Amino acid sequence: MRSLTVVSDVDSDFDSDFDSDFDSDFDSDFDSDFDSDFDSDFDSDFDSDFDSDFDGFAACIEGLILAFS
């Protein structure tokens, strides 16, 4: 029984230390890296794609309005 207690203590210490260290390190690194990369990539891609698509669509609608007026 004594060996089970020792193993249990080691497991619980390792689990709690590892979990808290891993969680805090991983969360902060992942959040900051992912957020900044995702935001800058997504914003620039979305803006340029949306602007050019919208401009083309607006010109098309304007042409239709002028054609039927």
C-alpha positions in Angstrom: 0.0 0.0 0.0 2.8 2.4 0.7 4.0 2.3 -2.9 0.6 3.2 -4.1 0.6 6.3 -1.9 3.9 7.4 -3.2 2.9 6.8 -6.8 -0.4 8.6 -6.2 1.4 11.6 -4.6 3.9 11.8 -7.5 1.1 11.6 -10.0 -1.0 14.3 -8.4 2.0 16.6 -8.0 3.1 16.1 -11.6 -0.4 16.5 -12.9 -1.2 19.7 -11.1 2.2 21.3 -11.9 2.2 20.2 -15.5 -1.4 21.2 -16.1 -1.0 24.7 -14.6 2.3 25.4 -16.3 1.2 24.0 -19.7 -2.2 25.7 -19.6 -0.8 29.1 -18.8 2.1 28.9 -21.2 0.2 27.4 -24.0 -2.8 29.7 -23.6 -0.8 32.9 -23.5 1.5 31.9 -26.4 -1.3 30.5 -28.5 -3.6 33.4 -27.9 -1.1 36.2 -28.7 0.4 34.4 -31.7 -2.8 33.2 -33.2 -4.7 36.5 -32.6 -2.1 38.7 -34.1 -1.5 36.4 -37.1 -5.1 35.8 -37.7 -6.2 39.4 -37.4 -3.6 40.8 -39.6 -3.9 38.1 -42.3 -7.6 38.0 -42.2 -8.1 41.7 -42.2 -5.8 42.4 -45.1 -7.2 39.5 -47.2 -10.8 40.3 -46.4 -10.4 44.0 -47.0 -8.7 43.7 -50.4 -11.0 40.9 -51.6 -14.1 42.5 -50.4 -13.3 45.9 -51.7 -12.5 44.7 -55.2 -15.5 42.4 -55.3 -17.8 45.1 -53.9 -16.5 47.7 -56.3 -17.1 45.4 -59.3 -20.6 44.6 -58.0 -21.4 48.3 -57.4 -20.3 49.1 -61.0 -22.5 46.3 -62.3 -25.5 47.6 -60.4 -24.8 51.1 -61.5 -24.6 50.0 -65.1 -28.0 48.2 -64.8 -29.6 51.2 -63.3 -28.3 53.4 -66.0 -29.4 50.9 -68.7 -32.9 50.7 -67.5 -33.5 54.4 -66.7 
